Amino acid sequence: MFDVSKSVVQEIEMDSLKRRGIRLLVKRDDLIHPIVSGNKWRKLKYNVELCQARKKEGILTFGGAFSNHLVATAAACQSLGVKAIGIVRGDELNKDSNETMKQCSSLGMQLVFVSRSEYKLRYEKAYIEATSIKYPNHLIVPEGGANYHGIIGCQEILQEVEQEVDHIFVAQGTSTTSCGIAMSLKENQQLHVVPVLKGYHSLSEMSKLFFQAAMDEQMIKELLKKVKVHGKYHFGGYGKYTDGLLLFIQDFYQNHRLKLDQVYTGKVMFALLDVIQNNSFDNSTVLFIHTGGLQGVSGVEKRSGFKLYAK
Ligand SMILES: Cc1ncc(COP(=O)(O)O)c(C=O)c1O
């Protein structure tokens, strides 16, 4: 299994925050593993355990052409000696289409490319049943590891933090990570979620996942009271970015030696500093969850001409 003790809590020093008595801490889940990094192992851990406990041959999961989750599943399955099947959106693709696909394939994942219309069926009961007949003896894990076991794994992130923390900031894609964190909040803590998709309905997506975790309506209501959504930091939508965001990531690395990515963590850190600047966070401790995602950065550097982590 992967070593979560590498995920330390690190303090970022900034004069502007110090003057207001604000401490900024970072939970370094990005350090867990170079590929099965950040929230990826959190979401896979109990799915992999279930696969082994049920003596399944492997894991079958879903993802897009640039999915961090597919690569992480391929790497985790390879190192644990179980098979991996990836159902990929886009039947125009193949195993050499991009670095993500090449990496999945070299890690031994069997890639199955399906049309966009077939991919849309991935949450339908009948489709899941047909898939499990077609690929027998595989544990089916939804896109992004968004299931009960994924949430339970993400609950452990905050439990490892010994410091007293008032505010927690995290990115949202499928909401699995934020649901796990919300479930482990202490009474006085507030969770700030930053959806990276445009028009994402954070609270209703979280509710749907909480239902899967067998929660009742009252419990969900109570948990969501502690969640604040910051919906204007998607920079155009999923995978989109601006030169301003890339400059911010570059500058942050220059000043603090912390690598952020342009899809998830860069947007969250940008949001965190903006929200702190414009709200009353004085004399509090803020925790940023570093969910990884750094493996996609080299492609962006090539396309944009920006060197994000210049020495
Ligand atoms: C690096 C990174 N951070 C954050 C997220 C968002 O997590 P979630 O999908 O659990 O909301 C993802 C997507 O899984 C991710 O790859």
The ligand as an ORCA input file, in Angstrom:
! r2SCAN-3c Opt
* xyz 0 1
  C      -5.462     16.861     -8.440
  C      -6.906     16.801     -8.128
  N      -7.392     17.611     -7.171
  C      -8.703     17.629     -6.861
  C      -9.604     16.807     -7.504
  C     -11.045     16.893     -7.141
  O     -11.417     15.859     -6.312
  P     -12.898     15.276     -6.318
  O     -13.130     14.688     -7.669
  O     -12.858     14.248     -5.268
  O     -13.827     16.402     -6.029
  C      -9.136     15.931     -8.515
  C     -10.055     15.012     -9.200
  O     -10.182     13.903     -8.803
  C      -7.755     15.926     -8.839
  O      -7.249     15.141     -9.806
*
